[in-house]
Amino acid sequence: MHGTGAAGEEPPLLTSGEHLALLGGCSAILRNPVPEDAHLETTVLGRDDLRFWGDRQNLQQHPATEIFLDPLHIGLKPDKELGLVDFDAATLFNEGVRLQQAGQPDRAFLFFERIITEFDTSRYLSAAAFNAGGSLEDLERVSEAIERYRIITRKLSESKDWLNAAFRESMCLAHLEKHAAAAELLGRILDRKNLSASDRIDALVLLGEAFKAEGELNKAESKFRKALRLYRAREREEFLDPAPAARAEYRLSEMAEKRFVDAPLRLPEEQMRLDLEAKATRLLAAQAGYLRTIRYGNPEWASAAGYQIGTLYLHLHQAMQQAAVPDDLDAQEIEVYKDMLKKRTARQRSLDS
């Protein structure tokens, strides 16, 4: 409620709580240096801000000054959740950050959430919503974290926190297996202007994962390969984290491994020969992808890729053991037949490599 009040008019009445807020605001202003010969006149008295101007006599010597104060909560006793009597958005935010850094996300969340609910016009709203989402993720309350990130991604499109909030929201959606929603949000990220190469690669890889989880494998492969092309085109011009590229290569290798695992081994013998050749070729394709993953040098994805190479050969061994055999073979002949399959597969791998 704001009022300038013409001469002779009664000024708008304030509640007792607002008088307390006014006194607190005035004390904050008096801590700022003011010219000694400036006559201060309260011309706008409001619940959200106070404005003070020098009078006309001193206007040329001391240009008009306007001071805005954030809303201030002043209570008569400590708040039950926060333990504070008086607080504003800045106080809440700083204490929330301190608690978050101290490893107390449950307490930190209360301070960030109070900014969202009680100071929703504050300049701290965006940062508070982002940190509230992070605290909730730490507490494994992922659905609630999404709602805090959406304060930014749906209402504060110009916020400097928008991009980070959108990435966090997309990963939370993926965690909850809401891959279509994640893909939609990642598409919005990729539509943003002036997106850096690093952020674009990240978004492409995450979008590829969303498509892969939805079974849209052609779309997924397209996004992974696009991310890798962009990485290779820009890696010599600027520093790029190799982890997203390694991740994209790993996901492509997983898809190649799935094709290898699904390749059948069928009778009659001529069909078995053809199937063995196809399976060996697919094994080598998956192995080559995992080796490329390792070459990016990221410890996490290199370790995972090395493990998967081992599983390729374990699956091949199991496939050989479980392969169909002609009905007219006895037990000894079956062992000879399977040994022949292994040798043929090994020979095919050496030819393909």
Secondary structure, DSSP 8 states (H G I E B T S, - for coil): ------TTS------HHHHHHHHHHHHHHHTS---TT--EEEEEE-SS-EEEEE-GGGTTTS---------EEE-SS--TTT--SEEEHHHHHHHHHHHHHTT-HHHHHHHHHHHHHH-TTSTTHHHHHHHHHHHHHHTT-HHHHHHHHHHHHHH-TT-TTHHHHHHHHHHHHHHTT-HHHHHHHHHHHHTSTT--HHHHHHHHHHHHHHHHHTT-HHHHHHHHHHHHHHHHHHTTTS---HHHHHHHHHHHHHHHHHHHHH----SSHHHHHHHHHHHHHHHHHHHHHHHHHHHT--HHHHHHHHHHHHHHHHHHHHHHHHS---TT--HHHHHHHHHHHHHHHHHHHHHH-
